[in-house]
Amino acid sequence: MNQSQQPQAAPHGLESVRIVSPYQDGFAQVAQLSWARPNNPGDASLYVRPFVGIGRTAKGSVETALAPNAASTITAQRHRNVEFGQAKLSLHHTGQTHAYVGPHQAKYRLPPVQGLPLDDPSGGHIATITCFDLAGLPLLDRPLSSTPPDIEFVAPGPGQGTAKLNVALFSGTDEQAMRARYPFLQDAALLRFDRENMPTPLFFGLRSGYAPGPPQPTPGVIVVGGWGPGGSASDPIPMVSVWVGPDGPSSPRGWTR
């Protein structure tokens, strides 16, 4: 994996992107993006792992056809005292998306939904990471890094001119077409994924969006995906969601894409 327009990338490329936000005297860790290991030369799967505070609970939701702008009620099993890595959203190269809400055992894996392959030329918005309150998230214990294999993406958090942290992920197989389709990616460094058994490279872009309104006191991190490349905002879409936060009445009741 190499960073487009970043010739100084290390020979082994990029392995992970850590989404962080300024908090107190440092940076709160919100979520980690990583990709399938290169020992499978045809696999470009993307994994999103929210960071976890002490004594947090993971919950998940699977909707096979969610109407546009509809809210989804959390109905999946919960796993208390979740650890980092146990809550995970997997966007597989095959087009399947699923989530874990506990240790990597079958009983903690939510049912998958099926969409287009991750490197389908249609591309588009494929996942969103949201955080309403950074309280309780672990702080980064080293300086920010922009050098592979592990780098940070800094996003504004709640109260920093926005009501919530919101990072959207985009995919595509044509770098110039992605930049033309999404003006906010024109000057951004896209992440380029090459696999010897893939006919085209796969590009990923990140956008930190602005959300007006007052911050909401709901700690935790939400990750949603499942509609995959080519998902239309006007048609019912499949959606897989995972949330990590305090257990109790502060849990979010409705999610939208």
Summary of the structure (lengths in Angstrom):
residues: 257
radius of gyration: 17.2
end to end distance: 27.5
largest distance: 48.5
contacts: 849
relative contact order: 0.27
helix: 5%
strand: 40%
